[in-house]
Amino acid sequence: MSVLDDLKNLESEALERISNSGSLDAFNEVRVQFLGKKGSITAVLKTLGKLPVDERKLIGASANAVRTNIEENIKSAQNKLSTCKTASDFDPTLPGTAQPIGTIHILNQVMNDICRTFYGMGFEIAKGPDVETDYYNFEALNFPPDHPARDMQDTLFVENDRVLRTHTTPVQARFLETHKPPIKIITPGKTFRNEAISTRAHVAFHQVDGFLVDEGVSIADLKGAIVAFCKAFFGEDVKLNFRPSFFPFTEPSAEVDVSCILCKGKGCQLCKYTGWLEILGCGMIDPNVLDNAGIDSEKYTGYAFGLGVERIAMLKYKINDIRLFFNNDIRFLRQFI
Ligand code: DAH
């Protein structure tokens, strides 16, 4: 074996020893053994004098490089060690360093709460696409083309017959097409409308729709489900007011108000002195919607409802501007950790 091979072997032996050592004493031992006066690298250097000039130059340079490399490795391992504390320096009574961690956005918290409540009532969760076809967003839901009811929802068009869904109700049309009753579903998700942004309206917001289809479903079942949800969500003593309304996909249709959570119905600024807060739309699924999805509307009936997540969150936490949810001001969001 040549002297150069010896040097290489010594170098790798030394580096391995360094990486396996964990104390200042162990590093010193390595230094003495390899680089000390009687060390093995030093021994190689001592033999140089006997060699011919050109070999001496070559091996000398290599030995010096190995020496420097070992020295630097020892130094950096020592540095690493000195920044660590030994077990005896560790004080378990000192406060830890707080790590900033993310939290669930208030809107997701409220959406999860809504879903959890319905889940407890036996509803399963289904989802659909944010970019929807005109068919599912409108036509399947009994909005005929050019029908004025389409103006109820200012639509953002993507291209040709594609729209950003204006409500989560299209998931109902999709689900009914591919499943057989009995069906009991909620559909949380994002929705979009071409609205002027204000304290009460935004272009992107969230809804949870729900629907149940089976034989013999009546308006009493709808009322029972809404009452059960509102009591679980807003508290046992909440009062409900069902008002007749219109939606193309339900007949009859209603809007539901809960007694104002702030003034308990006495009248205040939040409820505009009416004592009531509107929280959702609902009704019995229009037979046309069932027929469009290939479900026999003579045999099956169903109810449906839809609620706005921002609206519920604003009521529950007494937030007076919808834009606060989307500004991502950490001072606002931190209140809901
Ligand atoms: N999709 C309606 C809206 O965005 C809300 C709604 C009302 C949904 C009645 C329903 C329903 O499922 O039955 O204004």
Boltz pocket constraint, residues with backbone or C-beta under 6 A from the ligand:
constraints:
  - pocket:
      binder: B
      contacts: [[A, 166], [A, 167], [A, 168], [A, 169], [A, 209], [A, 210], [A, 247], [A, 250], [A, 254], [A, 280], [A, 281], [A, 282], [A, 283], [A, 303], [A, 304], [A, 305], [A, 306], [A, 307]]
      max_distance: 6.0
